[in-house]
């Protein structure tokens, strides 16, 4: 039976499928026996990113995500979720929201990411490992069911699904102090659109430029074309204040993108904006297949490690921690602002709970 308390399902509307731990001066990445005892481990040990000061951990500071992004702060942690199925009842949606917030309360997050979902079969004609199920508009889910969430939200908008008048009215109704958005274009050139990405961005610039706007960053596309950093710089010039990657499994592709973006910004006299790296655990080969369908490049060595592990979920958890550690070290060396966005692409309870544990590990307070 499907776990109805799904926090993410990952039909997510991010091109080709579709984040807190920068090593600040004086920060460390460490491991402990307590952490190893309380998290999945395959013997390689574990670590936590400890980059937050006592002041940073104050609830009031956490609630100012747009302000911290504007200051190019680091050490930011987001948690991504997909709204419930459109076929669910109002009561079911509220129950999912309540369970989700209960799970997230102790994580001391900087923000919640609400994904917008689009049918991506035009982008990938291969059979989808999990069926596409239309979901509630994230803006509606936030307005109707997440009033108890007191911190910032990042609301994705698949702009092709909405008429420009609807996008404008939504923008004008939001509070820029607590709400940011990521505009995403059509999943393919053949997909029907009501508003294209360029028009939506122009509309935002005209009617609500004070609402912080972000964009997607795709390391895999950079690996194939070596032009993604130029896309990021162009989006930043048009007003994007942060970027969120698709799920990162190919760490070299992510590092190459960050490096080219960092030095590309220097060449044109721009300061790079924060990049949130998305991390997601994988608890089964079916989930792995779905990640690949979404466009995530899983290196062969990692695919082998996951396929042959005695506990795929524990192996994936350790790989996510290793990825976070390496990205933290790399970005810290470049003085590149960044964070992490943690999500589950599965609605299996074990994967959701391990995703929550991953976020808690990344947020472990300084002792």
C-alpha positions in Angstrom: 0.0 0.0 0.0 1.3 3.4 -0.9 2.5 5.6 2.0 0.0 8.6 1.8 2.4 10.7 3.9 4.6 11.3 0.9 6.6 14.5 1.1 7.9 14.2 -2.4 7.1 12.1 -5.4 9.3 13.6 -8.0 7.3 14.0 -11.1 9.1 17.3 -10.4 9.1 20.0 -13.0 12.8 20.5 -13.5 14.4 20.4 -17.0 15.8 17.0 -17.7 14.1 15.9 -14.5 14.1 18.9 -12.8 21.3 23.2 -1.0 24.1 24.2 3.8 26.9 23.4 4.3 29.6 25.6 3.2 32.8 25.3 5.1 33.0 28.8 6.6 36.1 30.0 8.2 36.5 28.0 11.3 33.8 25.5 10.4 34.5 21.7 10.3 33.2 18.5 8.9 33.5 15.8 11.5 32.2 12.4 12.5 31.2 10.9 15.8 30.4 7.5 17.3 26.9 8.8 18.2 26.2 9.8 14.5 27.4 6.4 13.3 25.2 4.7 15.7 22.1 6.7 14.7 22.5 6.7 10.9 22.9 4.1 8.3 26.5 3.2 7.7 28.4 0.7 5.7 31.6 1.1 7.6 33.0 4.2 6.0 32.0 6.4 8.9 29.9 9.5 8.8 30.3 13.3 9.2 28.3 16.4 9.7 28.6 19.8 8.3 29.1 22.2 11.2 29.1 25.7 9.7 26.5 27.5 11.7 27.1 30.0 14.5 24.8 30.4 17.6 23.4 33.5 16.0 22.6 31.7 12.8 20.6 29.1 14.7 18.2 31.7 16.1 14.7 31.1 14.7 14.3 34.7 13.6 17.5 34.4 11.5 16.3 31.2 9.9 13.0 32.8 8.8 14.8 35.4 6.6 15.8 33.1 3.7 15.4 35.8 1.0 17.6 38.2 3.0 20.3 35.6 3.6 20.3 34.6 0.0 20.6 38.3 -1.0 23.6 38.6 1.3 25.2 35.5 -0.3 25.1 33.8 3.1 26.1 30.1 3.3 25.1 27.3 5.5 21.5 27.2 4.3 19.4 24.1 4.3 16.2 23.5 2.3 13.9 20.5 2.3 12.0 19.7 -0.9 8.5 18.2 -1.0 5.9 17.5 -3.7 2.2 18.4 -2.9 -0.3 15.5 -2.6 -2.1 14.0 -5.6 -4.8 16.2 -7.1 -7.3 13.4 -6.6 -6.8 13.6 -2.8 -9.5 15.1 -0.6 -9.0 18.4 1.4 -8.8 16.3 4.6 -6.2 14.0 3.2 -4.1 16.9 2.0 -4.2 18.5 5.5 -3.2 15.2 7.1 -0.2 15.0 4.8 0.8 18.6 5.5 0.5 18.0 9.3 2.6 14.8 9.2 5.2 16.5 7.0 5.5 19.5 9.3 5.8 17.2 12.3 8.7 15.4 10.6 10.4 18.7 9.7 9.9 20.6 13.0 13.1 19.4 14.6 15.3 20.0 11.6 15.9 23.7 12.0 15.4 24.3 8.3 16.0 27.6 6.5 13.2 26.9 4.0 10.7 24.5 2.5 10.7 23.9 -1.3 7.4 23.1 -2.9 7.7 21.5 -6.3 5.4 22.0 -9.2 4.8 18.9 -11.3 4.4 18.5 -15.1 4.1 15.4 -17.3 7.5 14.9 -18.8 6.8 12.0 -21.1 7.4 14.3 -24.1 11.0 14.7 -22.8 11.6 11.0 -22.2 9.6 8.5 -24.3 10.9 5.6 -22.3 8.5 3.9 -19.9 8.2 5.9 -16.7 9.2 3.6 -13.7 6.5 5.2 -11.6 3.2 6.5 -13.1 2.7 10.2 -13.5 0.0 11.4 -11.1 -1.1 15.1 -11.3 -0.6 16.9 -8.0 -2.1 19.9 -6.3 -0.8 23.3 -7.3 2.0 24.1 -4.8 0.8 27.6 -4.4 -2.7 26.3 -3.4 -1.2 23.7 -1.1 0.9 26.3 0.7 -2.0 28.7 1.0 -4.6 26.1 2.2 -2.6 23.7 4.2 0.8 25.0 5.4 -0.3 28.0 7.6 1.6 26.4 10.5 4.9 26.7 8.6 6.5 29.9 10.0 9.6 29.9 7.9 10.3 30.7 4.3 9.1 28.7 1.3 10.4 28.4 -2.3 7.5 27.8 -4.6 8.3 26.2 -8.0 6.1 27.4 -10.9 6.0 25.4 -14.1 5.0 28.5 -16.0 3.8 26.8 -19.1 0.9 25.4 -17.1 -0.5 28.9 -16.2 -1.9 31.9 -18.1 0.1 35.1 -17.6 -2.8 36.7 -15.7 -2.7 33.9 -13.2 1.1 34.2 -12.7 0.7 37.9 -12.2 -2.0 37.6 -9.7 0.0 35.0 -7.7 3.1 37.1 -7.7 1.2 40.1 -6.4 -0.4 38.1 -3.6 2.9 36.8 -2.2 4.9 38.2 0.7 8.5 38.7 -0.5 9.8 38.5 3.0 8.9 34.8 3.3 8.2 33.6 -0.3 10.7 33.0 -3.1 10.0 31.3 -6.4 11.7 29.2 -9.1 10.3 29.5 -12.6 10.7 26.5 -14.8 10.0 26.3 -18.5 8.4 23.5 -20.5 10.0 20.0 -20.2 10.4 19.8 -24.0 10.0 21.9 -27.1 6.9 20.1 -28.1 5.1 20.6 -24.8 2.1 23.0 -25.0 2.6 26.2 -23.0 0.3 29.0 -21.8 3.2 31.2 -20.8 6.8 30.6 -21.9 9.7 31.1 -19.5 11.0 34.3 -21.0 7.6 35.9 -20.8 7.1 34.8 -17.2 10.5 36.2 -16.2 9.7 39.5 -17.9 6.3 39.6 -16.1 8.1 39.0 -12.7 10.5 41.8 -13.5 7.7 44.2 -14.3 5.2 43.5 -11.5 7.1 41.9 -8.6 10.9 42.2 -8.8 11.2 42.4 -5.0 10.1 38.7 -4.8 13.2 36.7 -4.9 13.5 34.5 -8.1 15.7 31.5 -8.6 16.5 29.2 -11.4 17.5 25.6 -12.1 21.0 24.4 -12.6 21.7 21.1 -14.4 25.2 19.7 -14.1 24.4 16.9 -16.6 23.6 19.5 -19.3 26.9 21.2 -18.5 28.8 17.9 -18.9 27.3 17.4 -22.3 27.5 20.9 -23.7 29.8 22.9 -21.3 27.5 25.9 -21.5 25.4 25.6 -18.4 27.5 28.2 -16.6 26.8 30.7 -19.3 23.1 30.0 -18.9 23.4 30.6 -15.1 25.2 33.9 -15.7 22.6 35.0 -18.2 19.8 34.1 -15.8 21.6 36.0 -13.0 21.9 39.0 -15.2 18.1 38.9 -15.7 17.4 38.8 -12.0 17.9 35.2 -10.6 19.3 35.4 -7.1 20.0 31.7 -6.5 20.0 28.4 -8.3 18.9 24.9 -7.3 20.4 21.8 -9.0 18.7 18.7 -9.9 19.7 15.7 -7.8 23.4 15.3 -7.7 24.9 11.9 -8.1 27.7 12.8 -10.6 29.9 14.9 -8.3 32.5 15.7 -11.0 29.8 17.2 -13.2 28.6 19.4 -10.3 32.1 20.5 -9.5 32.8 21.3 -13.1 29.7 23.5 -13.3 30.5 25.3 -10.1 34.1 26.0 -11.2 33.1 27.3 -14.6 30.3 29.4 -13.1 32.7 30.8 -10.4 35.4 31.8 -12.9 32.9 32.9 -15.5 31.3 35.3 -13.0 34.8 36.7 -12.2 35.4 37.3 -15.9 32.3 39.5 -16.3 32.7 41.2 -12.9 29.7 39.5 -11.2 29.6 38.0 -7.7 28.3 34.4 -7.9 25.0 33.7 -6.2 24.3 30.7 -3.9 23.8 27.3 -5.5 21.7 24.8 -3.6 22.9 21.2 -4.4 20.0 18.7 -4.3 20.7 15.5 -2.4 18.4 12.5 -2.5 18.8 9.0 -1.1 18.0 5.9 -3.2 16.5 2.9 -1.4 15.9 0.5 -4.3 17.0 -0.2 -7.8 13.5 1.0 -8.9 14.2 4.4 -7.4 17.6 4.4 -9.1 15.9 3.6 -12.4 13.5 6.5 -11.8 16.4 8.9 -11.1 17.9 8.0 -14.4 14.6 8.5 -16.2 14.4 11.9 -14.6 17.7 12.8 -16.2 20.1 12.2 -13.3 23.5 10.8 -14.4 24.5 8.1 -12.0 28.2 7.1 -12.5 28.7 3.4 -13.2 30.8 2.9 -10.1 28.0 4.3 -7.9 25.4 2.3 -9.7 27.5 -0.8 -9.0 27.9 0.1 -5.4 24.2 0.6 -4.9 23.2 -2.5 -6.9 25.6 -4.8 -5.0 25.2 -3.3 -1.5 23.6 -5.5 1.2 21.6 -2.4 2.2 21.0 -0.1 -0.8 19.5 2.7 1.3 22.4 2.7 3.8 24.9 2.8 0.9 23.0 5.6 -0.7 22.9 7.6 2.5 26.7 7.3 2.9 27.2 8.3 -0.7 25.0 11.4 -0.1 27.1 12.4 2.9 30.3 11.9 0.9 28.9 14.0 -1.9 28.0 16.8 0.6 31.4 16.7 2.2 33.3 16.9 -1.1 31.1 19.7 -2.4 31.4 21.6 0.8 35.2 21.4 0.6 35.3 22.3 -3.0 33.0 25.3 -2.7 34.7 26.5 0.4 38.0 26.6 -1.4 36.5 28.8 -4.1 34.7 31.0 -1.5 31.6 30.0 -3.5 28.2 30.5 -1.6 26.1 27.4 -1.5 23.7 25.3 0.4 21.8 22.0 0.2 18.3 21.0 -0.7 17.4 17.6 0.6 14.5 15.6 -0.9 13.2 12.1 -1.5 12.1 11.1 -5.0 10.2 8.2 -3.6 7.1 8.1 -1.4 8.4 4.9 0.4 8.4 5.6 4.2 11.9 4.2 4.7 13.3 6.6 2.1 11.4 9.6 3.4 12.6 8.9 7.0 16.2 8.5 5.8 15.9 11.7 3.9 14.8 13.5 7.1 17.8 11.9 8.9 20.1 13.1 6.2 18.9 16.7 6.6 19.3 16.4 10.4 22.8 15.2 10.0 23.7 18.1 7.8 22.2 20.5 10.3 23.8 19.1 13.4 24.4 22.0 15.8 27.9 23.1 16.8 28.7 21.6 20.1 
